[in-house]
């Protein structure tokens, strides 16, 4: 199969998650929501390093998403073994960050997200496993955005009543 028929939807949904929704509304986020990247910019390094009762932190979630996107980018670049030796556990070990490390981690996530968004714009032949991975990358980003927002209210999107709700027919 080829992603040609879903490329526009993939990039719309993933782009909205990482870059935010318009004031008129979106599909994944509320109208005017800033999305993942700008939400993380509102979190300090100390806040990003605060551990939850499960031992994770916003820094760990951020590094985990960055790592997953780096693997997707490697795969899209032709590395058919990108996931073969993936160490998902390592992506959860970066639980605390200094100010400089937090800035670098956000920059690295931004770079991987922008690169993946561009890769998704390129139609490609995929098998079912690959397609599930591409589709899953959107859901994965959405899950972690929600988890980050549960950890720290500074990363929240617009509150009820702050943005015009778009009606869909």
N, C-alpha and C positions, 0 to 999 in steps of 0.2 A: 504494500500500500504506500501511498504518498501523502505527505502532510499538506499538500497544496490546498486541499479543500478546507482545512482548519487553521491555516497559518494566520489569517486575520483574527480569528477568535482567540487563538493562543496568545498572540502578541497584545491584543486588547486586554485580556484578563491579567496576564502576567505584568504588563506595563502598568495597569491600574494598581496592582498590589504593591509594586516597588516604587512607583512614581506618584501615585495618588489618583483620586477621582476628580472629575471636573465639578464645578459648582452645580451643574445641572444634574449630576448623578452618574453612577456607574453601575456595574454589574456585581462586583464583589464587595465594594466599599460604599459607605454612605456618601452623599454629595459633599464635596469639599474636603473629604478625608485626605490627609497628606501622604498616606502610604508608608511603607516600611522604611525607606531610606531617610525621609525627613522626620519621621517619628523617632528614629534612633538618634538623630542629630539633637533632639531635645533631652536626651538622657546623658547625665554626666558619667564619667568613668567610675566614680564611687557608686552611683546607682546601678551601673552596668555590672559591677562586681559584687553587688549584694546577693548572697546566696539564698535560694528558696529552701524550704524544708526538705526538698528532695536533693539538694546539693547543686542544682543547676543555677545559672544566672543569665542575665540578658547577654552578657559577653559570651557565654557558652552557646546560647541559642544563635547569636549572630555568627560566631565562628562555624557552627554546625551548618547553617544555611550557606555561608560562604563556601565551605568545603563541598557541599553537595552541588552547588552551582559550578564550582571549578571542575568537578568530575563531569558534569553535563557538557561543559565547554570543551573539555578534552575529548569526550566522545564525539561531539559535533565536529571537532577538528580532525576526526579520522582515527583517533585512538580507540580501536575496538576492544582494547583491554583496560580501558579507563577504570572500570569498576572491579576488575579482577582482584586486586590487592588493596581495595579501599579499606581504610582503617577508620570506621565511623566512631569508634570509641575515642580516638585521638581528637576528633572534632568537638568533643564534650569536655576535654581536659583544660581548656583555656577559660577558667571561671573568673579570674580577676585580671584587671587591666589598669595600667597607669593612664594618665591623660594622653600621652603620646601613643601608647599602644591602642587605646580606644579609637583615637583619630585614624590610626593606620588600619585597624580592623574594619572600621566603617568605610574607609577608602577602598580597601580590598573587596569588601562586599559589594560596594557600588560598582567597581570595575567588573566583577564577575556577573552581576545582575545586568548591567548594560550590555556586556558581551553576549550573555545568554539570550537577552531580548533580541539582539541582532541575529544570532544564530537561528532563533525560532522563525525569523522572517524568511529564511531560506527554505523553500520546499525541499523535502528529501524523501527518498524511499526508506521505509522502515518496516521492520517486522513487528509483530504484536508486542513483544517484550520492549522494544525500543519505543514504540508509541505509548505504552503504559508509562515508561520513564519520563517521556516528554510531558504527557498529561499530568503525571504525578508531581512534576516539578512545580506546577502551578498550585496544586493542593498543598504541597509541602510548604511552600512559601506562605500560603494563607494560614496554615496551622501555626507556624512559628510566629507570624505577626500577631495572631490572637494570643498565643502564650506569652509573648513579650508584653502585650498590653495588659494581661492579667497580673503580671509581676509588678509593673510600674505604671501608675496612672498618668505620668508625664508623656507616655508614648501613646496615649489614647487618641482616637479620632474625635470628630465632632460629637458633642453631647446632643441628646434629644432636643429638638427645637432650634438648634444652632444652624442647621442647614435646610434648605428647601428640599423636600422629598419629591423625587420624580415619580410620576405615575406611569406605569407601563401598561399598555393595552395589548 
